[in-house]
Amino acid sequence: MRKHWLGGILLAGLAAAVGWGAGYAHADAQQKAMVYELRTYTTVDGRLDALNARFRDYTVKLFEKHGMKNVIYLTPIDKPNTLVYLLAHKSKEAASESFKAFRADAEWNAAREASEKDGKIVEKVESVFLNPTDYSPMK
């Protein structure tokens, strides 16, 4: 019983964090429409701190401004110079439109330019779109 109760709290907290609302049933209905995007950035050697600063100071807020939901940001223990993060979108098409608007945003372009004054930051970007399985706790 305790495990179910705790799982419900965690799911409700995650739902609130990604903007699905506070109610568990509401969150469950909203989740079914979401598409997730797993993005992996490999930085130029020694530039992970600059990338983290850019995300912390600008990118995360600008993603939200353009309709993308920030789910989690991670740095792998055994992969230096790597940032992995998960975004939630209403659809793959919505993701495309959001990124198009994001890339055209003057604030983003200014932040990118300023953060790269000491040189290029990102070496490689990988993106994978994901749908939750029917048995996934988070849909």
C-alpha positions in Angstrom: 0.0 0.0 0.0 2.8 2.4 0.9 4.5 1.9 -2.5 1.3 2.8 -4.4 0.8 5.9 -2.3 4.4 7.1 -2.8 4.2 6.4 -6.5 1.0 8.5 -6.7 2.8 11.4 -4.9 5.8 11.2 -7.2 3.7 11.1 -10.3 1.6 14.0 -9.2 4.7 15.9 -8.4 6.2 15.2 -11.8 2.9 16.1 -13.4 2.9 19.4 -11.7 6.6 20.0 -12.6 5.9 19.5 -16.3 2.7 21.5 -16.3 0.1 18.7 -16.3 -1.8 20.1 -13.3 -2.0 19.0 -9.7 -4.8 16.4 -10.1 -3.6 12.8 -10.7 -6.5 12.1 -13.1 -6.0 15.3 -14.9 -2.3 14.5 -15.2 -3.0 11.1 -16.5 -5.3 12.5 -19.3 -2.8 15.1 -20.3 0.1 12.6 -20.3 -1.4 10.5 -23.1 -1.0 13.3 -25.6 2.7 14.0 -24.8 5.7 13.1 -26.9 9.1 13.1 -25.3 12.4 14.1 -26.8 15.6 12.9 -25.4 18.5 15.2 -26.4 22.2 14.5 -25.9 24.8 17.2 -26.3 28.4 16.5 -26.6 30.6 19.5 -25.9 34.0 20.5 -27.1 36.5 19.4 -24.4 36.3 21.6 -21.4 33.1 23.4 -22.4 30.5 21.6 -20.4 30.5 24.3 -17.8 29.7 26.9 -20.5 26.9 24.8 -21.8 25.4 24.3 -18.4 25.6 28.1 -17.7 23.8 28.8 -21.0 21.0 26.3 -20.2 20.8 27.6 -16.6 20.7 31.2 -17.5 18.8 31.3 -20.8 17.8 28.1 -22.6 15.5 26.5 -20.0 13.4 29.7 -19.7 13.3 30.1 -23.5 12.2 26.5 -24.0 9.3 27.2 -21.8 8.5 30.4 -23.6 8.3 28.5 -26.8 6.0 25.7 -25.5 8.5 23.1 -24.6 8.2 21.4 -21.1 11.5 20.8 -19.3 11.4 17.4 -17.6 15.0 16.7 -16.5 18.6 17.6 -17.2 21.4 15.2 -16.4 25.1 14.8 -16.8 26.3 11.2 -17.2 28.8 10.0 -14.6 31.0 8.2 -17.1 30.7 10.6 -20.1 32.5 13.9 -19.5 31.5 16.7 -21.8 27.9 15.4 -22.1 24.5 16.9 -21.2 21.4 14.7 -21.5 17.9 16.1 -21.1 14.3 15.3 -21.7 11.6 17.6 -23.0 7.9 17.0 -23.3 5.9 18.3 -26.3 2.3 18.1 -27.4 3.4 16.3 -30.6 6.4 15.8 -32.8 5.0 18.6 -35.0 4.7 20.9 -32.0 8.3 20.2 -31.1 9.4 21.2 -34.6 7.4 24.5 -34.4 8.7 25.2 -30.9 12.3 24.7 -32.0 11.8 26.9 -35.1 10.5 29.7 -33.0 13.2 29.2 -30.4 16.0 29.4 -33.0 14.5 32.6 -34.4 14.3 34.2 -30.9 16.5 37.3 -30.7 17.2 36.6 -27.0 18.4 33.1 -27.8 20.6 34.3 -30.6 22.2 36.9 -28.3 22.7 34.4 -25.5 24.3 31.9 -27.9 26.6 34.5 -29.3 27.7 35.7 -25.9 28.3 32.2 -24.6 30.4 31.3 -27.6 32.7 34.4 -27.4 35.5 32.1 -26.1 34.8 29.5 -28.8 32.4 26.8 -29.9 30.6 24.9 -27.1 28.6 22.1 -28.8 30.3 19.5 -30.9 27.4 17.2 -31.5 23.6 17.0 -30.8 21.5 13.9 -30.9 17.7 13.9 -30.7 15.3 10.9 -30.3 11.6 11.2 -30.0 9.9 8.8 -27.7 6.4 7.5 -26.9 5.7 5.9 -23.5 4.8 2.2 -23.5 1.4 1.1 -22.3 3.1 -0.2 -19.0 5.1 3.0 -18.4 4.3 4.6 -15.0 4.7 8.0 -16.8 2.7 8.4 -20.0 
